[in-house]
Amino acid sequence: MNKAFLWIGCLILFLLAGCTNAGKKAAKEETTFTNPVIYSDVPDVDVIRVGSDYYMISTTAHMSPGAPIMHSKDMVNWKIISYVFDEIKESPYNDLEGGNIYSRGQWAASLRYHDGLFYVFFGTGNKSYIYTAKDPAGTWEQKLVIDEYLHDASMLFDDDGKIYLAYGARHIRIIEFNKDLSGINPDGLQVEVIPGEPKGLLEGTHFYKFDGKYYLTLIWWPEGGIRTQLCFRSDKVAGPYDMKTILSDDLGYANHGVAQGCFIDTEKGEWYAMLFQDHEAVGRVPVLMPCRWEDGWPILGDENGKVPPVMKTPVQGYDEKTELVVSDDFDKSPKLGLTWQWNHNPDNSLWTLTERPGYLRLKTGKVVKDIFEARNTLTQRTEGPKCSGVISLDLTYMNDGDHTGLAAFCSEPGTISVIKENGKKYLVMTDRNVEKARKELNQDIVYLKMDCDFTTDHAVFSYSLDDSNWTQLGDKFHMIFSMAHFTGNKFAIFNYATQTAGGYVDVDFFRYEKQSN
């Protein structure tokens, strides 16, 4: 009997030891990721490291709030923690009054950290701005407005206290700020360092100083070639600069070169680069890759100069996942979540989360022609390779002429909407503002769904009367990316009036799902 107990005890100890070792082995297994590291519209990235924390900024163009600040511990998994600004008020066009700012707005920001303060520089196609913050997740304050658009600019805080800005397209220039950032120093450095050579588009400047040398990294788009990453190096800030190609690769996708971005190091002294790639309808997606130093040059990609499709996560031990698109039942806060953005500046008097708790109420404030003129169109990104979004709408208080629904929003949108005409409601699917299907709707609660497949760039629109049984409306919609908006397709919840303002709809929820294949 005692022998039996002894045998059982030894067996238990053996199994426990095995489980412990297996746990240790699992903990030591390397995590990997697949490029693009974020399969969503996050272009013109700039990334910095402060201690063990990584911060990234991106372009959001005509969307508000703008200039998202994202945080990561491993360069792979990112969450939005703040926006640099809620609104920009350069003209009535920012408010969709008398015009618009599609394809303009906030572009290609530079993110820096210096002496305990975070800095952001960006241009809008009209003016340029500097914002600062002590806490990147907190409030950002406007430091400087320049009445000139300085294209694709990058800040550099030099060791001697001087502050420079490199910027331009084709011709790259460097200027010097006053040390208090009160403006551009009229007596400081103002020099053209790259006078349009090599031939072809040069832009997307990122400006650095490493080991006493100055580096400019830019995209180059030679005629007949792919977007390529170049690096220019000099012993002096004013040049002359030598040039080297540091990456020319399309990651096996559509001959779209991976280019424009930044260098990043880890606390252990390893180096990486975050660039982006045009990825058709989903937008422009970030791509993370190794960087190695050869003879004082930062060379990108693997030993063959290729971006690895799958690679080791730079910093191990973190399991938080990227959250740039999320579901929302609109009952957690009187404020919208950070993943939401309005098309242009919102009219804050015409939307509310508090008049009917648990719902987002969207009111119409003026009569417009179409979705491009509509205030308070609320958006989130889409994600590849496949994703879907569902909204629930209460249509009780629509007016005749009102249009509400869900859109694949870009310069050539597709929509599934409810339109009220002569007291009746109709479900309508449109393709580039052309009606393709219509069905009468005889109830005030409806569910609308958009399924996106970015392996084919098609979307399918469906409706349900009970959130269980779904019916496709219209044919597949072909999503596109164009420079008319310069953003990837977004989920957009809209409500606008074409006859009489004053109606409203209540959105009960937005339900999101991402598929990995």
C-alpha positions in Angstrom: 0.0 0.0 0.0 2.8 2.4 1.0 4.6 1.5 -2.2 1.6 2.4 -4.3 1.3 5.8 -2.6 5.0 6.3 -3.1 4.7 5.4 -6.8 1.7 7.8 -7.3 3.6 10.6 -5.5 6.6 10.2 -7.8 4.4 10.2 -10.8 2.7 13.4 -9.7 6.1 15.1 -9.1 7.3 13.9 -12.5 4.2 15.3 -14.2 4.4 18.6 -12.4 8.1 19.0 -13.3 7.2 18.3 -16.9 4.4 20.9 -16.9 6.8 23.5 -15.3 9.5 22.8 -17.9 6.9 23.1 -20.7 5.7 26.4 -19.3 9.3 27.7 -19.2 9.8 26.5 -22.8 6.6 28.1 -23.9 7.6 31.4 -22.3 10.9 31.3 -24.1 9.4 30.6 -27.5 10.0 33.6 -29.8 6.9 35.5 -31.0 6.9 36.5 -34.7 4.8 38.8 -36.8 3.8 39.0 -40.5 4.3 42.0 -42.7 2.6 44.4 -43.2 2.9 44.8 -39.4 -0.4 46.8 -39.5 -2.7 45.8 -42.3 -4.6 49.1 -42.3 -4.3 52.7 -43.5 -1.4 54.1 -41.3 0.8 56.0 -43.7 3.7 58.4 -43.4 4.8 56.9 -40.1 7.4 58.3 -37.8 8.4 56.3 -34.7 10.6 57.2 -31.7 11.7 55.3 -28.6 11.7 56.9 -25.1 13.1 54.4 -22.7 11.2 51.1 -23.3 8.2 52.8 -24.9 7.7 53.4 -28.6 5.5 56.1 -30.0 4.3 56.5 -33.6 2.5 59.2 -35.5 0.7 58.9 -38.8 -1.2 60.9 -41.4 -5.0 61.3 -41.1 -5.6 64.0 -43.8 -9.1 65.5 -43.7 -10.2 63.4 -40.6 -10.7 64.9 -37.1 -9.4 64.5 -34.5 -6.0 64.3 -36.3 -2.4 63.3 -36.0 -2.9 60.1 -33.9 -0.3 59.2 -31.3 0.1 55.5 -31.0 2.0 53.5 -28.3 3.7 50.2 -28.3 6.2 48.2 -26.2 7.4 45.9 -29.0 7.0 47.9 -32.3 4.4 45.4 -33.5 1.3 45.9 -31.4 0.0 49.5 -31.3 -2.9 51.4 -29.7 -4.0 55.0 -30.1 -3.4 57.0 -26.9 -4.2 60.5 -28.1 -4.5 62.9 -31.0 -2.4 66.0 -31.4 -5.4 68.2 -32.3 -9.2 67.9 -32.1 -9.8 70.3 -35.1 -8.0 72.6 -37.4 -9.7 75.8 -38.4 -7.8 77.2 -41.4 -10.9 78.0 -43.4 -14.7 77.2 -43.7 -13.6 74.3 -45.9 -12.4 72.4 -42.8 -16.1 72.5 -41.7 -17.4 71.5 -45.1 -18.8 75.0 -45.6 -18.5 76.1 -49.2 -15.8 73.5 -50.1 -13.7 70.8 -48.6 -10.1 69.7 -47.8 -10.2 66.2 -49.3 -6.6 65.1 -50.1 -5.3 67.9 -47.8 -5.3 68.3 -44.1 -2.7 66.9 -41.7 0.2 65.2 -43.5 3.5 63.4 -42.9 4.2 64.5 -39.3 7.6 64.5 -37.6 7.6 63.1 -34.0 10.5 64.0 -31.7 11.4 63.9 -28.0 13.9 66.3 -26.5 14.7 67.4 -22.9 11.6 65.9 -21.4 9.2 67.3 -24.1 7.5 65.7 -27.1 7.3 67.6 -30.4 5.2 67.2 -33.5 5.6 69.0 -36.8 3.2 68.7 -39.7 1.9 70.6 -42.6 -1.6 70.7 -44.2 -1.0 71.8 -47.7 -1.7 75.4 -46.6 0.2 76.0 -43.3 2.6 74.2 -41.0 2.4 73.6 -37.2 4.4 72.6 -34.2 2.7 71.1 -31.2 4.3 70.0 -27.8 3.3 67.8 -24.9 4.9 66.6 -21.7 2.7 63.5 -21.7 2.1 62.1 -25.2 -1.2 60.6 -24.0 -2.4 63.9 -22.6 -3.1 67.3 -24.1 -1.0 68.7 -26.9 -0.4 72.5 -27.1 0.1 74.5 -30.3 3.6 76.0 -30.2 4.0 77.6 -33.6 2.0 78.2 -36.8 3.9 78.9 -40.0 2.0 80.5 -42.9 3.7 78.3 -45.4 3.4 74.6 -46.2 6.7 72.9 -45.6 6.3 69.5 -47.4 7.2 66.1 -45.7 9.3 67.8 -43.0 11.5 66.3 -40.3 12.9 68.0 -37.2 16.4 67.6 -35.8 17.6 68.8 -32.3 21.3 69.0 -32.7 23.9 68.6 -29.9 24.8 72.3 -29.9 21.1 73.3 -29.2 20.3 74.3 -32.7 17.0 73.1 -34.2 16.7 72.2 -37.9 14.0 71.2 -40.3 14.6 69.3 -43.5 11.8 69.3 -46.0 10.8 69.4 -49.7 9.9 67.5 -52.8 12.5 66.8 -55.5 14.6 69.7 -54.0 15.4 69.1 -50.3 16.2 72.0 -48.1 17.3 72.5 -44.5 16.3 75.6 -42.4 17.0 76.6 -38.8 14.5 77.6 -36.1 15.0 80.1 -33.3 16.1 78.2 -30.3 12.8 78.9 -28.5 10.8 77.7 -31.5 9.2 81.1 -31.9 9.8 81.0 -35.6 12.3 80.4 -38.4 15.6 82.0 -37.7 16.2 84.6 -40.4 20.0 84.6 -39.7 20.2 80.8 -39.3 21.0 78.0 -41.8 18.9 78.0 -45.0 20.4 75.7 -47.6 19.4 73.4 -50.4 21.2 70.1 -49.7 19.7 67.9 -52.5 19.1 69.9 -55.7 16.8 67.5 -57.4 19.3 64.6 -57.9 18.9 61.8 -58.7 16.1 62.5 -61.2 12.6 61.4 -60.1 10.4 62.1 -57.2 12.3 62.7 -53.9 10.2 63.3 -50.7 9.3 61.8 -47.4 12.3 63.3 -45.5 13.4 61.9 -42.2 16.4 63.7 -40.6 18.8 62.2 -38.0 22.2 62.6 -36.4 24.1 59.4 -35.5 27.7 59.2 -34.2 28.4 62.7 -35.4 27.1 62.3 -38.9 23.9 63.7 -40.4 21.5 61.4 -42.3 18.6 62.2 -44.6 16.5 59.3 -45.6 14.0 59.8 -48.5 11.8 57.9 -50.9 12.9 58.0 -54.5 10.5 57.1 -57.3 12.6 56.8 -60.5 10.7 56.8 -63.8 9.8 53.3 -64.7 11.0 52.0 -61.3 9.5 51.2 -57.9 9.4 53.4 -54.8 12.9 53.1 -53.4 14.5 54.2 -50.1 17.6 56.4 -50.3 19.9 57.6 -47.6 22.1 60.7 -47.8 25.0 61.2 -45.3 27.3 64.1 -44.4 29.8 65.2 -41.8 28.1 68.7 -41.8 24.5 69.6 -41.5 24.8 71.8 -44.6 26.4 69.1 -46.6 27.7 68.0 -49.1 25.8 64.7 -48.8 26.8 61.4 -50.2 24.0 59.0 -51.4 23.3 55.3 -51.1 20.3 53.1 -51.9 19.3 51.3 -48.7 16.2 49.4 -49.9 14.5 48.5 -53.1 11.9 45.8 -52.6 8.1 45.3 -53.1 7.6 42.5 -50.6 6.2 40.5 -53.5 3.1 42.8 -53.8 2.0 44.4 -57.0 5.4 46.0 -57.8 4.6 48.6 -55.0 8.0 49.5 -53.4 8.2 49.6 -49.6 9.5 53.2 -48.8 9.2 56.3 -46.7 9.7 56.0 -43.0 12.1 56.0 -40.1 14.9 54.3 -38.2 14.3 52.9 -34.7 16.6 51.3 -32.1 15.9 49.1 -29.1 17.2 49.4 -25.6 19.6 46.5 -26.5 21.0 48.5 -29.4 19.3 46.6 -32.2 18.1 48.6 -35.2 14.9 48.5 -37.3 13.1 50.6 -39.8 9.3 51.3 -40.2 8.3 52.2 -43.7 5.0 51.9 -45.6 3.6 50.4 -48.8 0.7 51.3 -51.0 -1.8 48.5 -50.6 -4.6 49.5 -52.9 -8.1 49.9 -51.3 -7.2 49.2 -47.7 -4.7 52.1 -47.8 -1.0 52.5 -47.1 0.2 50.0 -44.6 3.3 50.1 -42.2 6.1 47.5 -42.8 8.7 46.7 -40.2 12.1 45.4 -41.1 15.6 44.9 -39.8 18.3 47.6 -40.1 22.0 46.9 -40.0 24.9 49.3 -40.1 27.5 48.8 -42.8 30.4 51.2 -43.1 28.3 53.9 -41.4 25.3 53.3 -43.6 21.9 52.0 -42.4 21.0 49.1 -44.7 17.5 47.8 -44.6 16.0 44.3 -45.0 17.6 41.0 -44.7 21.1 39.9 -46.0 19.6 39.8 -49.5 18.1 43.3 -49.2 14.6 42.0 -49.0 11.9 42.8 -46.4 11.1 39.6 -44.4 7.5 38.6 -44.8 7.7 37.0 -41.3 10.2 38.0 -38.7 10.9 37.9 -35.0 9.1 40.6 -32.9 11.8 43.1 -31.9 11.0 43.1 -28.2 9.7 39.9 -26.7 7.4 39.4 -23.8 4.4 41.5 -24.7 1.1 40.1 -25.8 -1.2 43.2 -26.2 -2.7 43.2 -29.7 -3.1 46.2 -32.1 -6.4 47.9 -31.6 -7.0 50.5 -34.4 -10.6 49.3 -35.2 -12.9 48.2 -32.4 -16.6 47.5 -31.7 -18.6 50.1 -29.8 -22.0 49.9 -28.1 -21.8 53.7 -27.3 -22.6 53.2 -23.6 -19.2 53.5 -21.9 -18.5 57.2 -22.0 -19.9 60.6 -23.0 -16.9 60.8 -25.3 -16.2 58.8 -28.4 -13.5 56.2 -28.4 -10.1 57.0 -29.8 -10.5 54.8 -32.9 -13.3 57.0 -34.2 -12.7 60.0 -36.5 -15.1 62.4 -38.2 -14.9 63.3 -41.8 -13.6 67.0 -41.6 -14.4 68.9 -38.4 -17.7 67.8 -36.7 -20.6 70.0 -35.7 -20.6 69.1 -32.0 -24.1 70.5 -31.6 -25.5 67.8 -33.9 -24.3 64.6 -32.3 -24.6 63.2 -28.8 -24.1 60.1 -26.7 -26.2 61.4 -23.8 -29.6 62.4 -25.1 -30.4 58.7 -25.4 -27.9 56.8 -23.2 -26.4 53.8 -25.0 -26.9 55.3 -28.4 -25.1 57.6 -30.7 -27.6 60.2 -32.0 -26.8 61.8 -35.4 -28.8 64.9 -36.3 -29.1 66.7 -39.6 -28.2 70.4 -39.5 -28.4 71.5 -43.1 -29.5 70.3 -46.6 -26.7 68.8 -48.7 -26.3 67.0 -52.0 -24.4 63.9 -51.0 -22.2 62.2 -48.5 -19.2 64.3 -49.5 -20.9 67.4 -48.1 -22.4 65.7 -45.0 -21.2 66.9 -41.6 -20.7 64.3 -38.8 -19.9 61.3 -40.9 -18.2 59.0 -38.4 -15.4 56.7 -39.5 -13.1 53.9 -38.5 -10.4 52.3 -40.5 -10.8 49.0 -42.3 -8.3 46.1 -41.9 -7.0 43.4 -44.2 -7.1 40.8 -45.3 -10.8 40.6 -44.5 -13.1 42.4 -42.0 -16.7 43.3 -41.5 -18.8 45.9 -39.7 -22.4 45.9 -38.6 -24.5 48.9 -37.3 -27.9 48.9 -35.7 -30.1 51.9 -36.6 -33.3 53.3 -35.1 -35.0 55.3 -38.0 -38.0 56.6 -36.2 -37.3 60.3 -36.5 -36.0 60.5 -40.1 -37.4 63.3 -42.3 -38.3 62.9 -46.0 -35.1 63.2 -48.0 -32.9 61.9 -45.3 -30.1 59.4 -46.1 -28.5 57.3 -43.4 -26.4 54.1 -43.4 -23.0 52.5 -43.7 -20.4 53.3 -46.3 -17.2 52.1 -47.7 -15.9 55.7 -47.6 -13.3 57.0 -50.0 -13.4 59.2 -53.1 -15.6 56.7 -54.9 -17.8 55.3 -52.2 -20.2 52.4 -51.9 -23.1 52.5 -49.5 -26.0 50.6 -48.0 -28.5 53.2 -46.8 -32.0 53.9 -45.7 -33.7 56.7 -47.7 -37.0 58.2 -46.7 -39.2 59.3 -49.5 -42.9 60.4 -49.4 -43.3 58.9 -45.9 -41.8 55.5 -46.9 -38.4 54.1 -46.1 -36.3 52.2 -48.6 -33.1 50.2 -48.4 -30.8 51.3 -51.1 -27.3 50.1 -52.3 -25.2 52.6 -54.3 -22.0 52.2 -56.2 -20.2 55.5 -56.7 -23.4 57.4 -56.0 -25.3 55.4 -58.6 -28.3 53.4 -57.2 -27.9 49.7 -57.9 -30.6 48.1 -55.7 -33.7 49.1 -53.7 -36.2 47.5 -51.4 -39.0 48.9 -49.3 -38.4 48.8 -45.5 -41.4 48.5 -43.2 -39.8 48.8 -39.8 -37.8 51.4 -37.8 -35.0 49.1 -36.5 -32.6 47.8 -39.2 -29.2 46.2 -39.2 -26.7 47.1 -42.0 -23.5 45.2 -42.7 -20.4 45.7 -44.8 -18.0 42.8 -45.5 -14.6 43.8 -46.9 -12.2 41.5 -48.7 -8.9 43.2 -49.5 -7.5 40.2 -51.3 -9.9 41.2 -54.1 -10.7 44.8 -53.0 -14.4 44.0 -53.0 -17.1 44.8 -50.4 -20.5 43.2 -50.0 -23.5 45.1 -48.4 -26.2 43.3 -46.5 -29.2 44.1 -44.3 -31.1 42.2 -41.6 -34.4 42.8 -39.8 -33.4 40.8 -36.7 -29.6 40.8 -36.6 -29.6 37.1 -37.5 -30.8 36.5 -41.0 -28.9 38.5 -43.6 -29.8 39.4 -47.2 -27.2 40.9 -49.7 -28.3 44.1 -51.3 -26.9 44.8 -54.8 -23.8 43.4 -56.4 -20.2 43.3 -55.1 -18.7 46.8 -54.8 -15.1 47.3 -56.0 -13.2 49.5 -53.6 -10.4 51.7 -54.8 -7.7 54.0 -53.5 -7.1 57.3 -55.2 -5.3 60.6 -54.6 -8.6 62.4 -54.7 -8.9 61.5 -50.9 -5.5 59.8 -50.4 -6.9 57.6 -47.7 -7.9 53.9 -47.5 -11.5 52.8 -47.4 -13.2 53.4 -44.1 -16.3 52.2 -42.3 -18.5 55.3 -42.3 -21.7 55.9 -40.4 -23.6 58.7 -42.0 -26.9 60.7 -41.7 -27.7 63.7 -43.9 -30.7 65.6 -45.2 -31.4 66.4 -48.9 -34.8 68.2 -48.3 -35.4 69.4 -44.7 -32.9 69.5 -41.8 -33.9 68.5 -38.3 -34.3 64.7 -38.4 -32.1 62.3 -36.6 -31.2 58.6 -36.2 -29.9 56.6 -33.3 -27.0 54.2 -33.7 -27.3 51.4 -31.1 -23.9 49.8 -31.9 -21.0 49.2 -34.3 -19.9 45.6 -34.3 -16.5 44.8 -35.8 -14.9 41.6 -36.8 -11.5 40.9 -38.4 -10.8 37.7 -40.3 -7.1 36.6 -40.7 -7.6 34.9 -44.1 
